[in-house]
Amino acid sequence: MKILQLIPNISGGGAERLVVDLSNQLAKKHDVSLLTLYDPREADLFRDQIGTDVNTQSLGKKLGFDWRVIPKLYQAVKRIAPDVIHNHLRTFNYLMPAMPFLGDVPVVHTVHNDAFKECPDNKIRFVRKQFFKRKYIMPVTISSESADSFTKAYPNIRHKLIRNGRRYPQRSNRFSKVKDKINEYRKDDRTKVFVNIGRIIPQKNQLMLVEAFNKLVYEHDANAVLIIIGGGRNTEESRQIQQQLKQAEQKHGHIHLLGERPNATDYLHVADYFSLSSLYEGMPITLIEAFATGCIPVCTPVGGIPEMVKELDDSLLAESVDQDDYVQGLQIASSIAPYKQDELKEQAVSLFGEKYSMEHCAGKYLELYKELIDKK
């Protein structure tokens, strides 16, 4: 089978992480091409993790909406001649104008977030609905919450639910240095280490996380440190958040802001807890990574997060995205007895293997691809 994966870039987001893992897994038995709208750039955190069996190409997109990409995309698809196209994120907007000229090639689109957040423009959402309605494109949701938002955004449109997966995050050759660095952050051998991984953007809610963590340390006398890993976007809003986080780091010795790290999962292998404070999500790849590494999650109850965390222990799920509720979640986590912590780690790793491995996820997508091809 010839499979084309289509995504804007290979930067450090969950959708990008999924596409790289999915492409690598499918390429073990199939002909896989990964086409990005943007040319390779320094910010492509996962590009060097694309397997040699995956054929990579790019379209030279400029910033903003670039009409020139549409004929380039059409030509690339015709040249690759895939049996199925799987598109992600904003590539949908470039694929739609080319659809009438692509023949009967089945197209899959994964909704990586809340459907309204993914496409906030009512007019564009209306156009997308027409493509869904006429069965030109098969939408895929990634959690029950994601499916609910899709049903509200696109009433009476069929979709397939396939939960995200992740290749097991192996320790990198930098792991020993990461372990040493984290040990430097610890005050003593009883210090609990919390790690947050995510882009520095409003959605990830790191400013609330820092305030909640300060309450945990100063008001509840917790022996804990917080490590925040992630880069920002080139927007004023993101820059302001980064500035405030830097000020918090300078003021509070228990907060460490590390920026982007290509080996971010090394920190999950060492840390005690994974802190996820998002305002909305689909099904976060970082949470799946936390399960895989046995890093106990403490999360806000958004998107597909409750589905996963409740299988582990619902006390690790804050009641809301409110700061005080999240402080309570941090308190509960930091007071877990060592024997219980070991049990939760083992259970998280087991759940990853059963439900959230890339082998399981890729198998579900392959079943869908075959089903769509057979219906042509």
C-alpha positions in Angstrom: 0.0 0.0 0.0 1.3 3.5 -0.8 0.4 5.9 2.0 0.9 9.7 2.0 1.1 11.5 5.3 0.5 15.2 5.0 1.3 17.8 7.7 2.5 21.4 7.9 5.9 20.7 9.5 7.7 18.4 11.9 8.0 20.7 14.9 7.7 19.7 18.5 3.9 19.1 18.8 1.8 16.1 19.6 0.4 15.8 16.1 3.8 16.0 14.6 5.1 13.3 17.1 2.2 11.0 16.1 2.8 11.5 12.4 6.5 10.6 12.7 5.8 7.5 14.8 2.9 6.5 12.6 5.0 6.9 9.4 7.9 4.9 10.8 5.6 2.1 11.9 3.7 1.8 8.7 6.9 2.0 6.6 7.9 -1.4 8.1 5.5 -3.1 5.6 4.2 -0.3 3.3 5.4 2.5 1.0 5.1 5.6 3.1 5.7 9.3 2.0 5.7 12.1 4.5 5.0 15.5 2.8 5.4 18.8 4.7 4.1 22.1 3.6 7.1 23.9 5.0 10.7 23.1 3.9 12.9 21.6 6.6 13.9 24.1 9.3 15.8 24.2 12.6 12.6 24.1 14.6 11.7 20.6 13.1 12.4 18.8 16.4 11.4 15.4 15.2 12.8 15.4 11.6 15.9 13.5 12.5 13.7 10.8 14.0 12.0 10.0 10.6 13.1 6.5 9.5 15.2 6.0 6.4 12.3 3.9 4.9 10.0 7.0 4.9 10.2 9.1 1.8 10.2 12.8 2.8 9.3 15.8 0.7 8.4 19.4 1.2 6.5 22.2 -0.7 8.3 25.4 0.3 5.4 27.1 1.9 5.8 30.7 3.0 4.3 32.2 6.2 0.6 33.0 6.0 -1.8 31.4 3.5 0.3 30.6 0.5 -1.9 29.9 -2.6 1.2 28.6 -4.5 1.2 25.5 -2.3 -2.1 24.2 -3.8 -0.8 23.4 -7.3 2.4 22.1 -5.7 0.4 19.8 -3.5 -1.6 18.6 -6.5 1.6 17.8 -8.4 3.2 16.1 -5.5 0.1 13.9 -4.9 0.0 13.0 -8.6 3.8 12.2 -8.6 3.5 10.0 -5.4 0.3 8.4 -6.6 -0.8 7.2 -3.1 -3.5 4.7 -2.4 -4.6 6.8 0.5 -3.9 10.3 1.8 -3.8 11.0 5.6 -3.8 14.7 6.3 -3.3 16.5 9.6 -3.8 20.0 11.0 -3.9 22.9 8.6 -3.0 20.9 5.5 -6.8 20.3 5.2 -7.2 23.9 4.0 -4.7 23.3 1.1 -6.0 19.9 0.3 -9.6 20.9 -0.2 -9.1 23.1 -3.4 -7.1 20.2 -4.9 -9.6 17.5 -4.1 -11.7 17.8 -7.3 -8.5 16.9 -9.3 -7.3 14.0 -7.2 -9.7 11.4 -8.5 -11.0 8.8 -6.1 -8.0 8.6 -3.7 -9.4 8.1 -0.2 -8.5 10.9 2.2 -8.4 10.6 6.0 -8.2 13.7 8.3 -7.3 13.3 12.0 -8.9 15.9 14.3 -6.1 16.3 16.8 -7.9 18.6 19.2 -11.3 19.9 20.2 -13.1 20.3 16.8 -14.0 24.0 17.5 -10.5 24.8 18.6 -9.0 23.0 15.5 -11.2 25.1 13.2 -12.6 28.2 14.9 -13.8 29.9 11.7 -17.5 29.1 11.0 -17.1 29.6 7.3 -14.2 27.2 6.9 -15.9 24.7 9.2 -19.0 24.9 6.9 -16.8 24.1 3.9 -15.1 21.2 5.7 -18.5 19.8 6.5 -19.4 19.6 2.9 -16.3 17.5 2.2 -17.2 15.3 5.1 -20.9 15.1 4.1 -20.0 14.0 0.5 -17.6 11.4 2.0 -14.6 12.9 0.1 -12.7 13.0 3.4 -13.0 10.6 6.4 -12.6 12.3 9.7 -11.0 10.6 12.7 -11.3 11.7 16.3 -8.9 10.6 19.0 -11.0 10.4 22.2 -14.6 10.3 23.4 -14.3 14.0 24.3 -12.9 14.7 20.8 -15.7 12.7 19.2 -18.3 14.7 21.2 -16.9 18.0 20.1 -16.8 16.8 16.5 -20.5 15.8 16.6 -21.4 19.3 17.9 -19.2 21.0 15.3 -20.3 18.7 12.4 -23.8 17.3 13.2 -24.8 14.1 11.4 -21.3 13.5 10.0 -19.9 10.0 10.5 -16.4 9.7 11.9 -14.0 7.0 13.2 -12.5 7.1 16.7 -8.9 6.0 16.8 -7.0 6.8 20.0 -3.5 8.2 19.7 -0.5 6.0 20.1 3.3 6.4 20.7 6.4 4.4 20.0 8.0 3.4 23.3 10.2 6.4 24.2 13.7 4.9 24.5 16.2 6.7 26.6 18.6 8.8 24.5 22.4 9.0 24.7 21.9 12.1 26.9 20.0 10.2 29.6 22.8 10.0 32.1 23.4 13.8 31.9 19.6 14.4 32.3 19.6 12.2 35.4 22.6 14.0 36.9 21.0 17.4 36.1 17.7 16.4 37.8 19.6 15.2 40.8 21.2 18.7 41.0 17.7 20.2 41.2 16.7 18.0 44.1 17.1 19.4 47.6 17.6 15.9 49.0 16.6 12.3 48.1 13.0 13.0 49.2 12.4 15.8 46.7 9.6 15.1 44.3 10.3 16.0 40.7 7.4 17.3 38.5 7.9 17.7 34.8 5.7 19.7 32.4 6.2 19.2 28.6 4.4 21.4 26.1 4.6 24.5 23.9 4.6 27.8 25.8 1.2 28.9 24.7 -2.1 29.8 26.5 -3.6 26.4 25.8 -1.0 24.7 27.9 -1.7 27.0 30.9 1.8 27.0 32.3 1.3 30.3 34.2 -1.5 28.7 36.2 0.8 25.7 36.8 3.6 27.8 38.2 1.2 29.7 40.5 -0.3 26.4 41.7 3.1 24.9 42.2 4.2 27.9 44.3 1.2 27.3 46.6 2.2 23.7 46.9 5.7 24.6 48.0 5.0 27.7 50.1 1.6 27.1 51.6 1.7 23.3 51.9 5.4 23.0 52.6 6.0 20.4 49.8 9.6 19.3 49.0 9.3 19.5 45.3 10.7 21.0 42.1 9.1 21.8 38.8 10.8 21.4 35.4 9.1 23.0 32.4 10.2 21.8 28.9 9.0 23.4 25.7 9.5 26.3 23.2 7.2 29.1 22.4 5.7 30.4 19.2 6.6 33.6 17.4 3.6 35.5 18.8 3.4 38.4 21.3 1.2 36.3 23.5 3.6 33.4 23.6 6.6 35.8 24.2 4.8 37.4 27.2 4.1 33.9 28.8 7.8 33.0 28.3 8.9 36.3 29.9 6.6 35.7 33.0 7.9 32.1 33.3 11.5 33.4 33.2 10.7 35.8 36.0 9.2 33.0 38.0 12.3 30.9 37.5 14.5 33.7 38.7 12.4 34.3 41.8 11.7 30.7 42.8 14.6 28.2 43.1 12.2 25.2 42.7 11.2 26.2 39.1 13.4 25.4 36.2 12.6 26.5 32.6 14.6 24.4 30.1 13.1 25.4 26.7 12.8 22.9 23.9 14.6 19.5 24.3 14.7 16.9 21.6 15.2 14.3 24.3 12.3 15.5 26.5 11.1 12.0 27.3 14.4 11.4 29.1 13.1 13.7 31.8 9.9 11.6 32.2 12.1 8.5 32.7 13.7 10.2 35.7 10.9 12.4 37.2 8.2 11.3 39.7 5.3 13.1 38.2 4.1 14.6 34.9 2.2 17.8 35.3 -0.4 18.6 32.6 -2.3 21.8 33.2 -3.9 22.4 29.8 -7.1 24.3 29.2 -8.1 22.0 26.3 -6.6 19.0 24.6 -7.3 16.1 22.2 -5.4 13.1 23.5 -1.9 14.4 24.5 1.0 12.4 23.2 3.0 13.6 26.2 0.5 11.9 28.5 0.9 8.7 26.5 4.7 9.1 26.9 4.2 9.6 30.7 2.3 6.3 30.9 5.0 4.5 28.8 7.8 5.7 31.1 5.8 5.1 34.4 5.8 8.8 35.2 2.6 9.5 37.3 0.4 12.1 35.7 -1.4 15.0 37.5 -3.8 16.5 35.0 -6.6 19.0 34.4 -9.8 17.2 33.2 -9.9 18.3 29.6 -10.2 16.5 26.2 -9.3 12.8 26.3 -7.2 13.1 29.5 -10.0 11.9 31.9 -10.4 8.7 29.8 -6.7 7.8 30.4 -6.1 9.1 33.9 -9.3 7.5 35.4 -8.1 4.1 34.2 -5.0 4.7 36.4 -6.4 6.6 39.4 -9.0 9.3 39.3 -7.5 11.1 42.3 -4.8 12.3 39.9 -7.3 14.3 37.9 -8.1 17.8 39.1 -11.8 18.6 39.4 -11.4 21.6 37.0 -8.8 23.8 35.4 -9.1 26.2 38.4 -5.9 26.8 40.2 -7.1 25.7 43.7 -8.4 22.4 42.2 -5.0 21.8 40.6 -3.2 22.6 43.8 -5.3 19.9 45.4 -4.3 17.5 42.7 -0.6 18.3 43.2 -1.0 17.8 47.0 -2.6 14.3 46.5 0.1 13.2 44.1 3.0 14.5 46.2 1.6 12.6 49.3 1.3 9.2 47.6 3.1 6.5 49.6 6.2 5.0 47.9 4.6 1.5 47.6 1.5 3.0 45.9 3.7 5.1 43.6 5.4 1.9 42.5 2.0 0.3 41.8 0.8 3.3 39.8 4.0 3.3 37.7 3.6 -0.4 36.8 -0.1 0.1 36.0 0.7 3.1 33.7 3.3 1.1 31.8 0.8 -1.8 31.4 -1.9 0.5 30.1 0.4 1.9 27.6 1.2 -1.5 26.2 -2.4 -2.6 26.1 -4.0 0.6 24.6 -1.6 3.3 23.6 1.3 1.8 21.8 2.0 2.9 18.2 1.7 -0.8 17.1 -2.0 -0.7 18.3 -2.7 2.8 16.8 -1.1 2.1 13.4 -3.0 -1.2 13.2 -6.3 0.7 13.6 -5.3 3.3 10.9 -4.3 0.5 8.6 -7.7 -1.2 9.0 -9.4 2.2 8.1 -7.1 2.7 5.1 -8.0 -0.7 3.7 -11.7 -0.3 4.4 -11.7 3.0 2.4 -9.7 1.6 -0.5 -12.0 -1.4 -0.8 -15.0 1.0 -1.0 -13.6 2.9 -4.0 
